[in-house]
Amino acid sequence: MRTFTWLSATLAATIGFAAILSPAAQAVQLSDGRVYFERPPSLVYSGTTRNRVSAYNPTYYFTLEVPQNAGEPLGRIEIAQQNASNFVRSVEFELEDSRAFVGTRGDRGEALTLGNVTADEENQTVSVSFDPPVPPGTIVTLGLRAERNPRSGGVYLFGVTAFPPGDSAYGQFLGYGRFNFYEGGDPFPFSWRDRH
């Protein structure tokens, strides 16, 4: 018990932590008002409908599991492409074609309504809000339609950060969606993936 008390006091002194745990929401709120997930979502899948370089109109999928004990619903996701500073590596998304649904890519449930979908071209980041937010205990998949795949083959990483709803939400980094693009053509040509 003494260790827990010392650790709590140290944490409070270091970051101004006011551990406000509402019994109903179980959210974590700092003294400056920022709200965290009690248990953040997990990135459980990423994949695309087309793996060939320069292929047009692929969809990039990101599946997240919002745990039952998340404490807050999922309000927003940010997807940030890494190392996209040059023309041949960058991916431009058709924001108006973004979609989300309950479940996984292979087991789709009801469609979800999106709020604001924006892009920060300087930071190669797409931000997608859910309206209403996705409740705890839900598996959700986001589909981002790209204009085309990168023009150069290789491994591409897209960082995924999840936010609770609200202006004071603090984003928690979930990891990278990893995509492989091939110069010689899609290694799975004419597969079912091209139709989804």
C-alpha positions in Angstrom: 0.0 0.0 0.0 2.9 2.3 0.8 4.4 1.8 -2.7 1.0 2.6 -4.3 0.6 5.8 -2.2 4.2 6.9 -3.0 3.7 6.2 -6.7 0.4 8.1 -6.8 2.0 11.1 -5.0 5.0 11.1 -7.4 2.7 10.9 -10.4 0.5 13.7 -9.0 3.5 15.9 -8.4 5.1 15.2 -11.8 2.1 15.9 -14.1 -0.4 17.7 -11.9 -2.6 14.6 -11.9 -6.0 15.0 -10.3 -7.3 11.4 -10.6 -10.9 12.1 -11.2 -12.6 8.8 -11.7 -16.3 9.2 -12.2 -18.1 6.0 -11.2 -20.3 6.2 -14.3 -17.7 7.1 -16.9 -14.5 5.8 -15.4 -12.6 8.4 -17.4 -9.3 9.8 -16.3 -9.1 13.6 -16.2 -6.0 15.6 -15.4 -6.0 18.8 -13.4 -5.7 20.8 -16.6 -9.0 19.3 -17.8 -7.6 16.9 -20.4 -9.6 13.6 -20.6 -7.9 10.2 -21.2 -9.3 6.8 -21.9 -9.2 4.5 -18.8 -8.2 1.7 -21.2 -7.3 2.9 -24.7 -8.6 1.2 -27.9 -6.4 -1.3 -29.6 -5.4 -1.3 -33.3 -6.2 -4.9 -34.3 -6.0 -4.8 -38.1 -4.9 -2.7 -41.1 -5.1 -3.6 -44.7 -5.8 -2.4 -48.2 -7.9 -3.6 -51.2 -4.9 -3.2 -53.6 -1.2 -3.8 -53.0 0.1 -2.7 -56.4 2.0 0.6 -56.6 0.1 3.4 -58.3 -3.2 1.4 -58.3 -6.2 3.7 -58.3 -9.0 3.9 -55.8 -7.8 1.5 -53.1 -9.4 1.6 -49.7 -7.2 1.5 -46.6 -8.8 -0.2 -43.6 -8.1 0.3 -39.9 -9.9 -1.8 -37.3 -10.0 -0.7 -33.7 -11.4 -2.5 -30.6 -12.8 -0.1 -28.0 -12.7 -2.1 -24.8 -15.6 -2.4 -22.5 -13.7 -0.7 -19.7 -12.4 2.2 -22.0 -14.2 4.7 -19.7 -14.9 7.0 -22.6 -16.4 6.4 -26.1 -14.2 6.8 -29.2 -14.7 10.3 -30.5 -12.0 10.7 -33.1 -9.1 8.9 -34.9 -6.0 10.5 -36.5 -4.1 8.6 -39.2 -0.6 9.9 -39.8 1.5 8.6 -42.7 5.2 8.3 -41.8 8.0 9.3 -44.2 5.6 10.9 -46.8 7.7 13.9 -47.5 8.3 13.2 -51.2 5.8 12.9 -54.1 6.4 9.2 -54.9 5.6 8.1 -51.3 2.7 10.3 -50.3 -0.9 9.0 -50.3 -3.8 11.4 -50.8 -7.2 10.4 -49.5 -10.6 11.2 -50.9 -12.1 12.5 -47.7 -15.7 12.5 -48.9 -15.5 8.8 -49.5 -14.5 7.9 -46.0 -16.7 5.4 -44.2 -16.9 3.4 -41.0 -18.9 0.5 -39.7 -19.2 -1.8 -36.7 -17.2 -5.0 -37.0 -14.3 -6.1 -39.2 -13.6 -5.9 -42.9 -14.7 -9.5 -43.3 -17.7 -9.3 -40.9 -19.4 -5.9 -41.4 -22.1 -4.6 -39.2 -24.1 -1.4 -39.3 -22.7 1.7 -40.9 -21.5 4.5 -38.6 -22.1 8.2 -39.1 -19.0 10.3 -39.5 -18.6 13.9 -38.4 -15.8 16.0 -39.5 -13.2 14.4 -41.8 -10.2 16.6 -42.4 -6.6 16.4 -43.7 -3.5 18.2 -42.6 -1.4 18.0 -45.8 1.7 19.5 -44.1 1.8 16.7 -41.5 0.2 14.0 -43.8 -2.5 13.4 -41.2 -6.2 12.6 -41.6 -8.6 13.2 -38.8 -12.0 11.4 -38.6 -14.7 12.2 -36.0 -17.5 9.8 -35.2 -21.0 11.3 -34.7 -22.2 9.9 -32.4 -19.0 8.6 -30.7 -18.4 4.9 -30.7 -19.3 3.3 -27.4 -17.1 1.1 -25.3 -17.3 -2.6 -26.1 -17.4 -2.0 -29.9 -15.2 -3.1 -32.7 -15.1 -0.4 -35.4 -13.5 -0.3 -38.8 -12.6 2.9 -40.7 -12.2 2.8 -44.5 -10.2 5.6 -46.2 -10.4 5.7 -50.0 -7.2 6.9 -51.6 -6.8 8.5 -54.9 -4.1 6.0 -55.7 -1.4 4.0 -54.0 2.2 5.3 -53.6 4.3 5.3 -56.7 7.2 3.5 -55.0 7.1 0.0 -53.5 8.0 -1.0 -50.0 6.6 -0.9 -46.4 4.5 2.1 -45.4 3.5 3.0 -41.9 0.4 4.9 -40.8 0.3 5.9 -37.1 -3.1 5.7 -35.4 -4.1 7.9 -32.5 -7.4 7.6 -30.7 -9.2 10.4 -28.9 -12.2 10.5 -26.5 -14.9 13.0 -27.5 -14.6 16.7 -26.5 -12.3 19.6 -26.9 -10.1 18.5 -24.0 -9.6 15.0 -25.2 -6.0 13.7 -25.0 -4.9 11.4 -27.9 -3.4 8.1 -27.2 -1.1 6.5 -29.8 -2.2 3.0 -30.7 0.6 1.9 -33.0 1.2 1.7 -36.7 -0.9 0.2 -39.5 1.6 -1.5 -41.8 1.0 -1.7 -45.6 3.2 -3.4 -48.2 3.1 -2.2 -51.8 4.7 -4.2 -54.7 6.3 -2.9 -57.9 5.6 -6.0 -60.0 1.8 -6.0 -59.5 -0.6 -7.0 -56.8 0.5 -10.5 -55.5 -3.2 -11.3 -55.1 -4.7 -10.1 -58.5 -8.4 -10.3 -59.1 -9.0 -11.3 -55.5 -12.2 -10.6 -53.5 -10.4 -7.7 -51.9 -10.6 -5.7 -55.1 -14.3 -5.6 -54.9 -14.6 -4.2 -51.4 
